[in-house]
Amino acid sequence: DKIQRMRKLAEAMEKEEREENAANAEEDEIAVFLAAFTDAAEKSGQGNFEEAVAAWTHALGLDDSSSQVWQERASARAALGQFAEAEADLAAALARVSTDEDRASVYFSRGSLHGDAGDEARAIVDFGEALKLDPERLETWLSRGTAYLAQGDTEHASADAEAALKLNRKSGAAWGLLGAVRQRQGLFREAIEACQTALELDPELTWAERCLEASLAKLEVPWQVLVKAACAL
């Protein structure tokens, strides 16, 4: 009996040691992966996209189960104009997501990719999928509205701009999109009002300023005069 107890004790100690070693090894793997992730993120943030692609590839070699890493490498590849490779990475990311929020994020990224590649039709489809999963994301409404506008579909672009404003009335970009839509529709006074609101909320929106100038030109009103008048109110 004593020998059996000693054997059981030895077995328990061996098991505990194996579990501790396994835990330490897992912790080491996590630390290495996090270091690789941080390095890749820094390169992407610095705009060193060729190095970033290599760094994200290294991170995937350590753990290819992370949808975020696939998504990040896709973003770096898109910045280099490698649209086909980026789309393949997003397909891999989509296969690995586990929540609707993450799935919506990948659809949004793929929609942005298609938009950058000039394929507005596919961009609209992916933005639509993202909105089904996460209708509260302002940026998706704005992106789909912009894609609609690029196609000349002012009706749907207007609806998306209005939807964005329902989410956030203080979004300069949403007012700017509405202004651009109204300008395209020939409703120049409404375009002026929307673009002025956009610039009051976000003076850095140079595209909204250009929209304002173009709309004022149609009414033959110097845009500086109208802006000064609005600021005086």
Secondary structure as GFF3:
##gff-version 3
##sequence-region A 1 233
A	DSSP	alpha_helix	2	45	.	.	.	ID=ss1
A	DSSP	alpha_helix	49	62	.	.	.	ID=ss2
A	DSSP	alpha_helix	67	79	.	.	.	ID=ss3
A	DSSP	alpha_helix	83	96	.	.	.	ID=ss4
A	DSSP	alpha_helix	100	116	.	.	.	ID=ss5
A	DSSP	alpha_helix	120	133	.	.	.	ID=ss6
A	DSSP	alpha_helix	138	150	.	.	.	ID=ss7
A	DSSP	alpha_helix	154	167	.	.	.	ID=ss8
A	DSSP	alpha_helix	172	184	.	.	.	ID=ss9
A	DSSP	alpha_helix	188	201	.	.	.	ID=ss10
A	DSSP	alpha_helix	206	219	.	.	.	ID=ss11
A	DSSP	alpha_helix	223	232	.	.	.	ID=ss12
###
